[in-house]
């Protein structure tokens, strides 16, 4: 049986894994679509979905060189890390003009050697642009919408420690399961 569609095809699929989904799984049918295909998937956990990511926005996120970052007074780059000495609070490590306002991004980074204080990670310059606050060592992932065009890592409460492996990528599609 051949089916030609010039409108909208709507399929509702309930209680299956994403790997079981195919546009046309009947071996004897052919579907030609010149319209829009919509699928509503119910009862599938969001972990089954892939959140496609764009290109890397950060340059020198591994701190291989002492470049590409605006260093506030307590920050230095060396030995593959950016390090704050804890002497002063509210000092920034910035990378400017890498984000687009209103776009959703994923950030990952590693915090190490932290002995005091915390970090505020912001997609923009203001307090309301904060996507995560970190006060212990570890690898972190967070999502947020850019309120400005710069990535700002702000030393707070005399942060004394290092960061490495910073990656910021645009979330291209935000699929939610229902």
N, C-alpha and C positions, 0 to 999 in steps of 0.2 A: 504494500500500500504506500503510495507517495502522498505527502502532505505539503502543500504550498501555503505559506502564511504571509499575508501582507499587512497584518495588524499586530496585535500583542498576544504572545503566548504566556499564560500564567500557569505555573506548576507549583503545587503545594506538596512538600515532602515532609513527613513527620517521623521523628525517632530513628534517624539513620546517621551513620558516620559520613563525614565529608568524602572519604575515599570511595564510598559506595555510590556517589552521585555522578551521573552521566547525563549529558543533554539528550541523547537518544540511545537508550540501551537495548531497544528491540532490534534484533538482528535482521528482521525482514522488512523493516520500514525505512523510508528515506524522508528526511525533513529538509525543506528549503525555506529559509526564513529571510524575508526582506524587511521585516519590522523589528520589534523589540522583544527579547525574551526576558521574562522576569521569573525569578524563583523565590518562593517564600519557604524558608527552612525553619521548622519548629522542633524544639526538643533536642537540639544539638548544642553541646557546650562550646563557649566562645574559644576555648583552647584549641578546638579543631580548625580555627580559621587562621589564615596567615595575614599579617598586617604588612603589606608590601612597603618597603622603605626606599627613599630616594638616595641620591648620591651623598657622600660625606660632605658636610658643610665646614667642618673645622680643618684648618691647616696646621700641621705639626702638633696633632693631638697626643703624640707619643713623646713630645718634648725632646726629640732627637737633637735639635739645635736650639740655640737661644735666639729664636726669631718668631715672628708672626703674632706675638702676644704683647699687649701693653701691660707692663709690670708696675704695680703700685709699690710703695716704699718697702713693704715687708716681703715682697715676692722675688724669687730668683729661679732661674732655670739651670739645671745641671744634672749630670748622671741620669738622664732620661726621665726627669721629674720636674715639676714645678713645686717649689717649697716656700712656705711662709714661716718666718722665724718667730711669730707669736708676740712680737714686741708692741704692735699697735693693732687696734681693732678697726673694722670698717674700711679696709683697704682692698682694692679690686685687682683682679687679673682678668683682662678683657680681650676678646677678639671681636673687632668691629665689622659691621656691614656684611654679616654672613647669614642673617635670618630675614624672613619676610613677615611683616606684621600680619597677625591673624591666621598664620599657618601652624598646624600641629606638628610637633617634633618629638623625637625620642632621643634622650641623652643617656649615655652610659659613661661611667668613670670609676676609677679606683682611688680610694683614699688610703694612705699608709703613713706610718710613723707619727700618727696623731697622738699628742699628749695632752692637749688642752684646747678649748674653744670649739668653734663649729664653722661650717661653710654654708653659705646661702648661694644656691645655683639659680640664676635668673635668665630668662629669655627676654632681655630688655634691661633697662636700668633701674626701674622703680621696685619698691617692696612688693607691689601687687603682681610683679612679673616672676616672683619666685616659684620654681617648680619643685624644689626639694631643699630641705635643710638637713645637713649631715653633721653628726657629732661623734661618730666612731669610725674606726677603720673598716674597710670592706669595699666590695664592688657594688655599685648602685645603678639602677635603671629607673628613669622617670619619664613621663610624658607631659607636655604642656604646650599651650598656644603662645606664640611669640607676641609680646606686647611692645617690643622694640626690635631693632635690627642687630643688636650685639649680644653675644654670650658673655655674661658677667658672673665671675666666681668671686664672691665677697668673703673675705676673712672677717669673722665676727668673734667677739669675746676673746680676742688674742689667739686666734687659731695658730697652733704650732704643729705643722705636719706637711705632708706631701700629697700631690695628686698626679695621676698618670692615666694614659689610655682613654682620653676624652674623645667621644664620638657623638656627633649630633647629626641625625638624619631626619628628613621630612617623612612623616607618615602619610603615604600616598592615598590609602583608603582606610577608613575606619568602619569595618564591618562589625555589626553587633548581632548576636544571636538572640532570639526571642523565646 
